[in-house]
Amino acid sequence: MTNRMNVNGRLAFFLPGLYGGGAERIMLNLAEGITAHGYSVDLVLARAEGPFLTQVPDSVRLIDLHASRVLSSLPALVRYLRRERPLALLSILHANIIALWARRLAGIPLRVIVAEHNTLSSVTKGVADRRWRAYPVLARWFYPSADGIVAVSKGVAVDLSKQINLPLDKIQVIYNPIVTPELFEKSSTPIEHPWFQAGEPPVLLAVGRLTIQKAFDVLIRAFALVRKDIPVRLLILGEGEQRHALQGLINKLGLEQDACLLGFVPNPYPYMAHAAAFILSSRWEGLPTVLVEAMSLGTPIVSTDCPSGPREILADGKFGQLVPVDDPSALASAIKIALSSRISHPPRDSWKAFEHECVEEQYIKLMLGS
C-alpha cells in the first residue's frame, strides 16, 4: 500500500489481522479518517491476512509482522516501534496485552492506547482456550500502564471495570466512527441478488461472523415461525465456524428456498438499505457496528437486548425494537411488527453520535495526550 507523507507525525494501529469482524472494519474507517487530519498512519498487523485486507485505504501504510499468531508477533512489534518511533500506538482485541508489553521492551517514549470492543465477561465466559481464561488476569496487570483505555460503549466500560478491578473513571467511552460518507456511497451500489428484484417477498437481513455469539440459530428458528404466517426471506451475510451447523438447521426446518447463508460480502450496505428489516440476534456484543450502519441507512431494526450496546444505540427501544436474548418467539413477534410497517424508520439523531469526524478528533486527542 502507498502512503502519502503527512505533516503532523506518525500514528500506529496494531491488530491481529483483518478477519472480517466489526472491530477490524471500524479500525480501517478510523485509520483512513485520521490521515485526513494530517497524520501518517501505519496499520500494523501480526499477520496480514483476512477478507478485509483488500480494503486497506491507499492513504494507510500496511505493516505485516509475519507472525503465526499475536503472541509471537512481540519481537517484530518491538523492532517496528524502535525503528519507526510512532507518536502513539492504538491496539484492539487480544493485541492489547502485546502492545503494552512491546512498549516496555522497546524502551522508547510512546503513548499506548488500548480499546475494548466487546464485553470481556461474555468473551471469556466458559471458553476452553486457556489464553482467554487468563486474559482478565493479564489485563489487571497490564492495563493500568496504558496511557488511555477506551471502551466503545458504556456497557463495555462498566463490564471492563468490574472484570479487571479498574476504577470506571479510568476508562473513556468513545463510540465507533461508523457513519462515514463512504457508507452512504457504497449503499447506492446496485444489488444483483434475485431476492431484491421487484415483486419478490421482503428480505430480512443479518450480518456477522457465523459464531455462537451472533445466535443465528435463534434467528433461523424465529424466521421459521414468521414464515408460517408471512411470505418472507432471510439473508445472512458472513462466514465462520458455525456455517455447517447453521446450514443443517436451515435444512432441518425446510427453509432452503427462503433462507440463505450468502457468505462474507465486502459491501453489505446495499443489502442493508434495501432490506425490509435488519435483525441483530446476538447473545452479547460490545457496540454492534452493523446496528448503527443499518440504522443510518434507514432500515427498521429488531435487536436482542444483549450486553452491551443495542439498548444504548437504540435509546432504550426508541429507535428500534428490543427483545430478550435466546427467545425465538419474542424475536419472531418483533419481526412481524417490523414487516407490518407499524414502526418508523430511525431518524438522523439516532446515529449522529457515531459520525466519523467527532470520533476521530477524540481518538487523536487521546493518542497525543492533548
C-alpha positions in Angstrom: 0.0 0.0 0.0 1.2 3.5 -0.7 1.2 6.2 2.0 1.1 9.9 1.4 3.5 11.9 3.7 1.7 13.8 6.3 3.0 16.7 8.4 1.8 16.0 12.0 3.6 12.8 12.7 3.0 9.0 12.6 0.4 7.1 14.5 0.2 3.3 14.5 -2.7 0.9 14.9 -2.0 -2.7 16.0 -4.4 -5.6 15.1 -4.1 -9.4 15.0 -5.3 -9.3 11.3 -8.2 -8.2 9.2 -10.5 -11.2 9.7 -13.9 -9.7 8.8 -15.2 -8.6 12.2 -16.9 -5.3 13.0 -13.9 -4.1 15.1 -11.5 -4.6 12.2 -13.8 -2.6 9.9 -14.0 0.2 12.4 -10.2 0.4 12.7 -10.0 0.7 8.9 -12.5 3.6 9.0 -10.6 5.3 11.9 -7.2 4.9 10.2 -8.4 6.4 7.0 -10.2 9.2 8.7 -7.2 10.2 10.8 -5.0 10.5 7.7 -7.3 13.3 6.6 -6.3 15.2 9.8 -2.7 15.4 8.6 -1.2 12.3 10.2 0.6 9.3 8.7 -1.0 6.1 9.8 0.6 2.6 9.9 -1.7 -0.4 10.1 0.5 -2.9 11.9 -0.8 -6.5 11.6 0.5 -9.5 13.5 -0.3 -11.3 10.2 -1.5 -9.6 7.1 -4.5 -11.9 6.3 -8.3 -11.8 6.3 -11.1 -10.7 4.0 -10.7 -7.0 4.8 -7.1 -7.0 3.6 -8.2 -5.6 0.2 -10.0 -2.7 1.9 -6.9 -1.1 3.5 -7.0 2.5 2.2 -4.2 3.8 0.0 -3.6 6.5 2.5 -2.6 4.0 5.2 0.7 2.1 5.2 0.3 -1.6 5.8 3.0 -3.3 8.0 3.0 -7.1 8.1 4.8 -8.6 11.1 4.6 -12.1 9.5 3.8 -13.8 12.9 1.9 -17.0 13.2 -0.2 -15.6 16.0 -0.4 -12.4 18.1 1.9 -13.6 20.9 4.7 -14.5 18.5 4.5 -11.0 16.9 6.0 -9.4 20.0 9.7 -9.3 18.9 8.7 -7.9 15.5 6.5 -5.3 17.0 9.3 -4.2 19.3 11.6 -3.8 16.3 8.9 -1.8 14.5 8.5 0.5 17.4 12.2 1.1 17.8 12.7 1.7 14.0 9.6 3.9 13.3 9.1 5.6 16.7 5.4 6.5 16.2 3.9 9.1 18.4 1.3 6.6 19.7 0.1 3.1 19.3 -3.6 2.1 19.4 -4.5 -1.6 19.7 -7.7 -3.6 20.0 -8.9 -7.1 20.8 -6.3 -9.6 22.2 -3.5 -7.5 20.7 -3.8 -5.1 23.7 -1.6 -7.1 26.1 1.1 -7.5 23.4 1.0 -3.7 22.6 1.7 -2.8 26.2 4.3 -5.5 26.6 6.1 -4.3 23.5 6.2 -0.7 24.7 8.0 -2.0 27.9 10.6 -3.9 25.9 11.1 -1.2 23.3 12.2 1.3 25.9 11.1 4.3 23.9 8.7 7.2 24.7 5.4 6.1 23.3 1.8 6.5 24.2 -0.2 3.3 24.1 -4.0 3.3 23.9 -5.9 0.0 24.3 -9.5 -0.3 23.1 -12.1 -2.9 24.2 -14.8 -3.6 21.6 -16.6 -6.3 23.5 -17.9 -7.2 26.9 -14.9 -9.1 28.4 -17.1 -11.1 30.8 -19.0 -12.6 27.8 -16.0 -13.2 25.7 -14.2 -15.2 28.4 -17.1 -17.0 30.0 -17.0 -20.7 29.6 -14.3 -20.7 26.9 -11.9 -23.7 26.7 -9.0 -21.7 25.4 -6.7 -21.1 28.4 -5.4 -17.9 26.8 -8.9 -16.3 27.0 -9.5 -17.6 30.5 -6.2 -15.9 31.6 -7.0 -12.6 29.8 -8.7 -10.8 32.7 -5.8 -11.6 35.0 -3.3 -10.3 32.4 -5.4 -7.2 31.8 -5.3 -6.4 35.5 -1.5 -6.5 35.3 -1.0 -4.6 32.0 -4.0 -2.2 31.5 -3.1 0.2 34.4 0.1 1.0 32.5 -1.8 2.2 29.4 -1.9 5.9 28.6 -5.6 5.5 27.7 -8.2 2.8 27.9 -11.2 3.1 25.6 -14.5 1.3 25.7 -16.8 1.5 22.7 -19.9 1.7 24.8 -21.0 2.5 28.4 -21.9 -1.2 28.9 -18.4 -2.3 27.8 -16.8 0.2 30.2 -18.8 -1.0 33.2 -18.1 -4.6 32.4 -14.4 -4.0 31.9 -14.2 -2.0 35.2 -15.7 -5.0 37.1 -13.6 -7.6 35.3 -10.2 -6.1 35.9 -10.9 -4.1 39.1 -10.2 -0.8 37.5 -12.0 2.4 38.5 -14.6 3.4 36.0 -13.3 6.9 35.7 -10.0 5.4 34.2 -12.0 4.2 31.2 -13.0 6.6 28.4 -16.1 5.8 26.3 -15.6 6.7 22.7 -18.2 5.4 20.2 -17.0 3.9 16.9 -16.6 6.0 13.8 -19.3 4.1 12.0 -21.2 6.7 9.9 -19.0 7.9 7.0 -19.6 9.3 3.6 -18.3 6.1 2.1 -21.0 4.1 3.8 -23.7 6.1 2.0 -21.8 6.0 -1.3 -21.4 2.2 -1.1 -25.1 1.7 -0.1 -26.1 3.0 -3.6 -24.4 0.2 -5.4 -26.9 -2.0 -7.3 -27.7 -5.4 -5.9 -27.7 -8.3 -8.3 -29.2 -10.8 -5.9 -32.5 -12.0 -7.3 -34.3 -11.7 -4.0 -34.2 -7.9 -4.3 -35.9 -7.7 -7.6 -39.4 -6.1 -7.9 -42.3 -8.2 -6.8 -40.2 -10.5 -4.6 -41.1 -11.2 -0.9 -39.5 -8.9 1.7 -36.0 -9.8 2.9 -34.8 -9.9 6.5 -31.1 -9.2 6.8 -28.5 -10.2 9.4 -24.7 -9.5 9.1 -21.9 -11.0 11.2 -19.5 -13.9 11.7 -21.1 -17.3 11.9 -20.3 -17.8 15.6 -22.2 -18.7 18.8 -22.0 -15.1 19.8 -24.3 -14.0 17.0 -27.0 -16.6 17.8 -28.0 -17.1 14.2 -29.5 -20.4 15.2 -32.1 -18.4 17.2 -32.7 -16.1 14.3 -33.3 -19.1 11.9 -35.8 -20.6 14.4 -37.6 -17.2 14.7 -37.6 -16.9 10.9 -39.3 -20.3 10.6 -42.1 -19.0 12.9 -42.5 -15.8 10.9 -42.5 -17.7 7.6 -45.5 -19.8 8.7 -47.7 -16.6 8.5 -45.9 -14.2 6.2 -44.1 -14.7 2.8 -40.6 -13.5 3.7 -36.9 -14.4 3.2 -33.8 -14.4 5.4 -30.4 -13.5 4.1 -27.3 -13.8 6.5 -24.1 -12.2 5.4 -20.9 -13.6 7.0 -18.6 -16.5 7.3 -17.5 -18.6 10.3 -17.1 -21.9 12.1 -20.9 -22.4 12.5 -21.7 -22.5 8.8 -22.2 -26.2 8.7 -24.4 -26.3 11.8 -26.5 -23.4 10.6 -27.0 -24.8 7.2 -28.0 -28.1 8.8 -30.6 -26.2 10.9 -32.0 -24.5 7.8 -32.3 -27.8 6.0 -33.9 -29.5 9.0 -36.6 -26.8 9.2 -37.2 -26.9 5.5 -36.1 -23.4 4.8 -33.7 -24.0 2.0 -35.7 -21.9 -0.5 -36.1 -18.9 1.7 -33.1 -18.7 4.0 -29.6 -18.2 2.6 -26.1 -18.1 4.2 -24.5 -15.9 1.5 -21.0 -15.8 3.0 -18.7 -12.8 3.5 -19.8 -9.8 1.4 -17.3 -6.9 1.3 -20.0 -4.3 0.7 -23.1 -5.2 2.8 -24.6 -1.7 2.7 -26.8 -2.0 -0.4 -28.4 -5.1 1.3 -29.0 -3.1 4.4 -30.5 -0.2 2.5 -33.0 -2.5 0.7 -33.8 -4.9 3.5 -37.3 -4.9 5.0 -35.8 -5.1 8.4 -32.3 -5.6 9.9 -32.1 -8.2 12.7 -29.4 -8.5 15.4 -29.8 -11.7 17.3 -26.6 -11.7 19.3 -26.1 -13.1 22.8 -23.5 -10.5 23.6 -21.8 -7.5 21.8 -19.7 -4.5 22.6 -21.1 -1.9 20.3 -22.5 -3.7 17.3 -21.3 -1.7 14.2 -23.9 -3.3 11.9 -26.7 -2.0 14.0 -25.6 1.6 13.6 -24.9 1.2 9.9 -28.3 -0.3 9.3 -29.9 2.5 11.4 -28.1 5.2 9.4 -29.4 3.8 6.2 -33.0 4.0 7.5 -33.7 0.3 7.9 -36.2 -0.8 10.6 -34.3 -2.5 13.5 -35.1 -5.6 15.6 -32.4 -6.4 18.1 -31.8 -8.5 21.1 -31.3 -6.6 24.4 -27.9 -8.2 24.9 -25.0 -6.9 26.8 -23.9 -4.5 25.6 -24.7 -1.8 23.0 -28.1 -2.4 21.5 -30.1 -0.7 24.3 -27.6 2.2 24.3 -27.7 2.6 20.5 -31.5 2.2 20.2 -32.1 4.6 23.1 -34.0 2.1 25.2 -36.1 1.0 22.2 -36.9 4.4 20.9 -35.1 3.8 17.6 -35.8 0.1 17.2 -37.3 -3.0 18.9 -35.5 -4.8 21.7 -36.3 -8.4 22.6 -34.8 -10.9 25.1 -31.8 -13.0 24.2 -32.3 -16.6 23.1 -36.0 -16.2 22.6 -37.1 -17.2 19.1 -40.8 -16.5 19.8 -40.2 -12.9 21.0 -37.9 -12.3 18.1 -40.5 -13.6 15.7 -43.2 -11.4 17.1 -41.0 -8.3 16.8 -40.1 -9.2 13.2 -43.8 -9.5 12.3 -44.3 -6.0 13.7 -41.4 -4.7 11.6 -42.8 -6.3 8.5 -46.2 -4.7 9.2 -44.7 -1.2 8.7 -46.0 -0.2 12.1 -42.6 1.1 13.1 -41.0 4.3 11.8 -37.5 4.5 10.2 -34.7 5.6 12.5 -34.2 9.4 12.4 -30.9 11.1 11.8 -30.5 11.9 15.5 -30.3 8.2 16.2 -26.8 7.9 14.6 -25.4 11.4 15.0 -23.1 10.3 17.8 -21.4 7.8 15.6 -20.3 10.2 12.8 -16.7 9.8 12.0 -15.4 13.4 12.4 -16.4 13.6 16.1 -14.9 10.2 16.9 -11.6 10.8 15.0 -11.0 14.0 17.0 -11.5 12.2 20.3 -9.0 9.5 19.3 -6.4 12.0 18.1 -6.6 13.9 21.4 -6.3 10.8 23.4 -3.4 9.4 21.4 -1.5 12.7 21.6 -2.3 13.3 25.2 -3.7 16.7 24.5 
